[in-house]
Amino acid sequence: MNGIAPGVTHYLNRLRNDRHATHHRNRKHLMDLDQLLQSLALDLGLPPDLRFDANGCARIAIDGAPALNFERDTAGRAMHLYSVLAPLPSEGREALYTQLLQGNLFGASTAGASLAIDELHEEVVLRCTVTNE
């Protein structure tokens, strides 16, 4: 899965490595999720008007890369970031699953995020969770 979504992993790397973002992650227990989303947008150079909609979702497109989605959890204590990378193939899934598991090993290929399968939509997803606690 190396290089499958360089735009998405670029933002995940910046989220994990940016000193300013680290400062906000250390203070995130003081923020609600709306503030956390705004802080992440500012830290990562995303559109300043990025906001959750009435369903608790936000989405941005990143320079031709897969869209990056933000979704509040129902308890309001975490925000899920995810991006659909590809549809599941009808054949050769075992090889794909092997690649996904290898990509997850130590988070080296995913900037610490996780590769997963969305069975309902039959898609490969890259995801991570950011908490406000």
Secondary structure, 3 states (H helix, E strand, C coil): CCCCCHHHHHHHHHHHHCHHHHHHHHHHHHCCHHHHHHHHHHHHCCCCCCCCCCCCEEEEEECCEEEEEEEECCCCCEEEEEEEEEECCCCCHHHHHHHHHHHHHHHCCCCCCEEEEECCCCEEEEEEEEECC
